[in-house]
């Protein structure tokens, strides 16, 4: 393409083809690529065209010496201007130095101090890094000491726990020597004794042992016997009975039904045994039977406990199994 109009015509023809005809995707990509290249080349073609135009209008037949002389004169003017500018620059620098006075020395001192500060900063950073490293080492040492102390404390705690467990097993084994149903059996026996107080018969007369007395009186003498040993002699047989002067002629015979008075203690006693408190003496025999049954059941339990006691002791001391734990295992 030699000019811009040809490039524009080609771009228009491609766009017309793409808008009026069905092209493949590949062909469309090629058209788009060609359009982008033409748009890039369009300024280059215009530049080349401009260069051709300037070259065509250039006067090649002019006097070259005159042109060179004019250029040298122009260069001399530029050099003179540069020299003047340099002289002004030197004058300004001198005046600047006079105005600054000792400032360069101060600046040198400043630079020296800056270098010393930088060295001190580096030294400080080195000391700080060393201190932090020592601090980390110290913290690590404290951590190790703390871990050792904690491990030792844990070991001592385990030892104390082991001793406590052993003492617990010994106490549990010693506890087996105590009969486990003492309270229940004692309570039943006390209740039975309390109930029997209402059924016991009263002895009205005490038996006394009779002793034979040896008499050493002279022959022909008489000895009076005691009044209670004499036989009753009546001159005539009594026909009328003596009247009882007591007003309680209708008193009940011994062993008849009587009410029983209770208080809070006795009610609590029977409640602990899960039995009803007797209201009258007629309730006593049945209650005694129930108490006997409970006492027998506890005696059976005591017998079983006595048979298993040694085995339970062995399990506690050797295997470390407590009775409560064994019961839980059996339930599970």
C-alpha positions as CSV (number, residue, x, y, z in Angstrom):
1,X,0.0,0.0,0.0
2,X,1.5,3.4,-1.1
3,X,-1.0,5.7,0.5
4,X,-3.6,5.9,3.3
5,X,-6.6,5.8,0.9
6,X,-5.7,2.3,-0.3
7,X,-5.5,1.1,3.3
8,X,-8.9,2.6,4.1
9,X,-10.4,1.1,0.9
10,X,-9.1,-2.4,2.0
11,X,-10.5,-2.0,5.5
12,X,-13.9,-1.0,4.1
13,X,-13.9,-4.0,1.7
14,X,-13.1,-6.4,4.6
15,X,-15.8,-5.0,6.8
16,X,-18.3,-5.1,3.9
17,X,-17.4,-8.8,3.3
18,X,-17.8,-9.7,7.0
19,X,-21.2,-7.9,7.2
20,X,-22.7,-9.2,4.0
21,X,-21.3,-12.7,3.7
22,X,-21.2,-15.7,6.0
23,X,-17.6,-16.6,6.7
24,X,-16.1,-19.2,9.0
25,X,-14.6,-18.5,12.3
26,X,-11.1,-19.0,11.0
27,X,-11.6,-16.6,8.1
28,X,-13.2,-14.1,10.5
29,X,-10.1,-14.2,12.7
30,X,-7.9,-13.7,9.7
31,X,-9.9,-10.6,8.6
32,X,-9.7,-9.1,12.1
33,X,-6.0,-9.7,12.2
34,X,-5.5,-8.1,8.8
35,X,-7.6,-5.0,9.8
36,X,-5.5,-4.5,13.0
37,X,-2.2,-4.8,10.9
38,X,-3.6,-2.3,8.4
39,X,-4.4,0.2,11.1
40,X,-0.9,-0.2,12.5
41,X,0.7,0.4,9.1
42,X,-1.5,3.4,8.2
43,X,0.7,6.0,10.3
44,X,3.9,4.4,8.8
45,X,2.6,4.9,5.3
46,X,1.6,8.5,6.1
47,X,5.1,9.1,7.5
48,X,6.8,7.6,4.4
49,X,4.6,9.7,2.2
50,X,5.5,12.9,4.1
51,X,9.2,12.1,3.8
52,X,8.9,11.6,0.1
53,X,7.1,14.9,-0.2
54,X,9.8,16.7,1.8
55,X,12.6,15.0,-0.2
56,X,10.9,16.1,-3.4
57,X,10.7,19.7,-2.4
58,X,14.3,19.9,-1.1
59,X,16.7,22.1,-3.0
60,X,19.7,19.9,-3.7
61,X,21.6,22.4,-5.8
62,X,22.2,25.0,-3.0
63,X,25.6,26.2,-1.8
64,X,26.8,23.7,0.9
65,X,29.7,26.0,2.0
66,X,27.4,28.8,2.8
67,X,25.2,26.4,4.8
68,X,28.2,25.1,6.7
69,X,29.4,28.6,7.5
70,X,26.0,29.6,8.8
71,X,25.9,26.5,10.9
72,X,29.4,27.2,12.4
73,X,28.4,30.8,13.2
74,X,25.3,29.5,15.0
75,X,27.4,27.0,16.9
76,X,29.8,29.7,17.9
77,X,26.9,31.7,19.3
78,X,25.8,28.7,21.3
79,X,29.3,28.1,22.7
80,X,29.6,31.8,23.7
81,X,26.2,31.5,25.5
82,X,27.3,28.3,27.2
83,X,30.5,30.0,28.4
84,X,28.6,33.0,29.8
85,X,26.3,30.6,31.6
86,X,29.2,28.7,33.1
87,X,30.8,32.0,34.3
88,X,27.5,33.0,36.0
89,X,27.3,29.5,37.5
90,X,30.8,29.8,38.9
91,X,30.1,33.2,40.3
92,X,26.9,31.9,42.0
93,X,28.8,28.9,43.4
94,X,31.5,31.2,44.9
95,X,28.8,33.5,46.4
96,X,27.1,30.4,47.7
97,X,30.3,29.2,49.4
98,X,30.8,32.6,51.0
99,X,27.2,32.6,52.2
100,X,27.5,29.0,53.6
101,X,30.8,29.7,55.4
102,X,31.6,26.7,57.6
103,X,28.6,24.8,56.3
104,X,30.6,22.2,54.4
105,X,32.6,21.3,57.5
106,X,29.4,21.1,59.4
107,X,28.0,18.9,56.7
108,X,31.1,16.7,56.9
109,X,30.7,16.5,60.6
110,X,27.0,15.7,60.1
111,X,28.0,12.9,57.7
112,X,30.6,11.6,60.2
113,X,28.0,11.7,63.0
114,X,25.5,10.0,60.7
115,X,28.0,7.2,60.1
116,X,28.7,6.9,63.8
117,X,24.9,6.8,64.5
118,X,24.6,4.1,61.9
119,X,27.4,2.1,63.5
120,X,25.8,2.6,67.0
121,X,22.4,1.5,65.6
122,X,24.0,-1.6,64.2
123,X,25.7,-2.2,67.5
124,X,22.4,-1.7,69.3
125,X,20.6,-4.1,66.9
126,X,23.4,-6.6,67.5
127,X,23.1,-6.3,71.3
128,X,19.3,-6.4,71.1
129,X,19.4,-9.6,68.9
130,X,21.9,-11.1,71.4
131,X,19.7,-10.1,74.3
132,X,16.6,-11.6,72.7
133,X,18.5,-14.8,71.9
134,X,19.6,-15.0,75.5
135,X,16.0,-14.2,76.6
136,X,14.7,-17.0,74.4
137,X,17.4,-19.4,75.8
138,X,16.4,-18.4,79.4
139,X,12.7,-18.9,78.6
140,X,13.5,-22.3,77.1
141,X,15.5,-23.1,80.3
142,X,12.6,-22.0,82.5
143,X,10.2,-24.1,80.4
144,X,12.5,-27.1,80.7
145,X,12.8,-26.6,84.5
146,X,9.0,-26.1,84.7
147,X,8.4,-29.3,82.7
148,X,10.8,-31.2,84.9
149,X,9.1,-29.9,88.1
150,X,5.7,-30.7,86.7
151,X,6.8,-34.2,85.7
152,X,8.3,-34.7,89.2
153,X,5.1,-33.3,90.8
154,X,3.0,-35.6,88.6
155,X,5.2,-38.6,89.5
156,X,4.9,-37.7,93.2
157,X,1.1,-37.3,92.8
158,X,0.9,-40.7,91.1
159,X,2.9,-42.2,94.0
160,X,0.6,-40.6,96.5
161,X,-2.5,-41.7,94.6
162,X,-1.1,-45.2,94.5
163,X,-0.5,-45.2,98.2
164,X,-3.9,-43.8,98.8
165,X,-5.5,-46.4,96.6
166,X,-3.5,-49.1,98.5
167,X,-4.7,-47.7,101.8
168,X,-8.2,-47.5,100.5
169,X,-8.0,-51.2,99.5
170,X,-6.6,-52.1,103.0
171,X,-9.4,-50.1,104.7
172,X,-11.9,-51.9,102.4
173,X,-10.5,-55.2,103.3
174,X,-10.5,-54.4,107.1
175,X,-14.0,-53.2,106.7
176,X,-15.0,-56.7,105.7
177,X,-14.1,-57.9,109.2
178,X,-17.1,-55.9,110.4
179,X,-20.4,-57.6,110.1
180,X,-22.4,-55.6,107.5
181,X,-25.8,-56.2,109.0
182,X,-25.1,-55.4,112.6
183,X,-27.3,-52.3,112.7
184,X,-30.3,-54.1,111.1
185,X,-30.0,-57.1,113.3
186,X,-29.6,-55.0,116.5
187,X,-32.6,-53.0,115.5
188,X,-34.7,-56.1,115.0
189,X,-33.5,-57.6,118.3
190,X,-34.3,-54.4,120.2
191,X,-37.7,-54.2,118.6
192,X,-38.4,-57.8,119.6
193,X,-37.3,-57.1,123.1
194,X,-39.6,-54.1,123.2
195,X,-42.5,-56.2,122.0
196,X,-41.8,-59.0,124.4
197,X,-42.2,-56.6,127.3
198,X,-46.0,-56.5,126.7
199,X,-46.3,-60.4,126.6
200,X,-44.1,-61.4,129.6
201,X,-46.0,-62.9,132.5
202,X,-45.5,-61.4,136.0
203,X,-44.2,-63.7,138.7
204,X,-46.3,-63.0,141.7
205,X,-44.4,-65.1,144.1
206,X,-40.7,-65.8,144.3
207,X,-39.5,-69.3,144.9
208,X,-37.6,-69.7,148.0
209,X,-35.5,-72.6,149.0
210,X,-36.6,-74.3,152.1
211,X,-34.0,-75.2,154.6
212,X,-34.5,-77.8,157.3
213,X,-33.8,-76.5,160.8
214,X,-32.2,-78.9,163.3
215,X,-33.7,-78.4,166.8
216,X,-31.7,-79.3,169.9
217,X,-34.4,-78.6,172.5
218,X,-34.7,-80.8,175.6
219,X,-37.1,-83.7,175.5
220,X,-40.7,-82.8,176.2
221,X,-40.4,-79.2,174.9
222,X,-42.6,-77.9,172.0
223,X,-41.5,-75.6,169.1
224,X,-43.9,-73.2,167.5
225,X,-43.8,-73.4,163.7
226,X,-44.1,-70.4,161.5
227,X,-47.5,-69.0,160.7
228,X,-47.2,-69.6,157.0
229,X,-46.3,-73.3,157.6
230,X,-49.3,-73.9,159.8
231,X,-52.4,-75.7,158.5
232,X,-55.6,-73.8,158.7
233,X,-58.0,-75.2,161.3
234,X,-61.5,-74.1,161.5
235,X,-63.9,-74.8,164.3
236,X,-66.6,-74.9,161.7
237,X,-66.6,-74.9,157.9
238,X,-67.2,-71.4,156.6
239,X,-70.2,-71.1,154.4
240,X,-70.2,-67.4,153.3
241,X,-67.5,-65.9,151.1
242,X,-65.9,-62.6,152.0
243,X,-66.8,-59.7,149.8
244,X,-64.1,-58.0,147.8
245,X,-63.8,-54.4,149.0
246,X,-62.2,-53.3,145.8
247,X,-64.4,-51.5,143.3
248,X,-62.6,-53.1,140.3
249,X,-64.7,-56.3,140.4
250,X,-64.7,-56.5,136.6
251,X,-61.0,-56.3,136.2
252,X,-59.7,-58.2,133.2
253,X,-57.7,-61.3,133.6
254,X,-54.0,-61.5,133.0
255,X,-53.1,-61.7,129.4
256,X,-56.2,-59.9,128.1
257,X,-56.0,-57.3,125.3
258,X,-54.4,-54.0,126.3
259,X,-53.7,-50.8,124.1
260,X,-50.1,-49.9,123.5
261,X,-48.9,-46.3,123.7
262,X,-46.4,-45.1,121.2
263,X,-44.2,-42.0,120.8
264,X,-42.2,-40.6,117.8
265,X,-39.2,-42.8,118.6
266,X,-41.2,-46.1,118.5
267,X,-43.0,-45.1,115.4
268,X,-39.6,-44.3,113.8
269,X,-38.3,-47.7,115.0
270,X,-41.1,-49.6,113.2
271,X,-40.9,-47.4,110.1
272,X,-37.2,-48.2,109.7
273,X,-38.2,-51.9,109.7
274,X,-41.0,-51.3,107.2
275,X,-43.6,-52.7,109.6
276,X,-46.8,-51.3,111.1
277,X,-46.5,-50.4,114.8
278,X,-48.8,-52.6,117.0
279,X,-51.8,-50.9,118.4
280,X,-52.8,-53.5,121.0
281,X,-51.1,-56.5,122.6
282,X,-53.0,-58.8,120.2
283,X,-50.8,-57.5,117.4
284,X,-47.6,-58.5,119.1
285,X,-47.5,-62.3,118.2
286,X,-47.9,-61.7,114.4
287,X,-45.3,-58.9,114.6
288,X,-42.9,-61.1,116.4
289,X,-43.2,-63.7,113.7
290,X,-42.4,-61.1,111.0
291,X,-39.4,-59.9,113.1
292,X,-38.2,-63.5,113.4
293,X,-38.4,-63.9,109.6
294,X,-36.4,-60.7,109.1
295,X,-33.8,-61.8,111.6
296,X,-33.5,-65.2,110.0
297,X,-33.1,-63.6,106.5
298,X,-30.3,-61.4,107.9
299,X,-28.6,-64.4,109.5
300,X,-28.6,-66.1,106.1
301,X,-27.0,-63.0,104.6
302,X,-24.4,-63.0,107.3
303,X,-23.6,-66.6,106.7
304,X,-23.2,-65.9,102.9
305,X,-21.1,-62.9,103.8
306,X,-18.9,-65.0,106.1
307,X,-18.4,-67.6,103.3
308,X,-17.4,-65.0,100.7
309,X,-15.4,-62.7,103.1
310,X,-11.9,-64.3,102.5
311,X,-12.4,-64.4,98.7
312,X,-13.5,-60.7,98.7
313,X,-10.5,-59.8,100.7
314,X,-8.2,-61.6,98.2
315,X,-9.9,-59.7,95.3
316,X,-9.5,-56.4,97.1
317,X,-5.8,-56.8,98.1
318,X,-4.6,-58.7,95.0
319,X,-6.8,-57.7,92.1
320,X,-7.8,-54.3,93.5
321,X,-11.5,-54.9,92.9
322,X,-13.8,-53.2,95.4
323,X,-17.2,-54.8,96.2
324,X,-19.1,-51.8,94.7
325,X,-17.2,-52.1,91.4
326,X,-17.8,-55.8,91.3
327,X,-21.5,-55.3,91.8
328,X,-21.6,-52.7,89.0
329,X,-19.8,-55.1,86.6
330,X,-22.3,-57.8,87.5
331,X,-25.2,-55.4,86.8
332,X,-23.7,-54.4,83.4
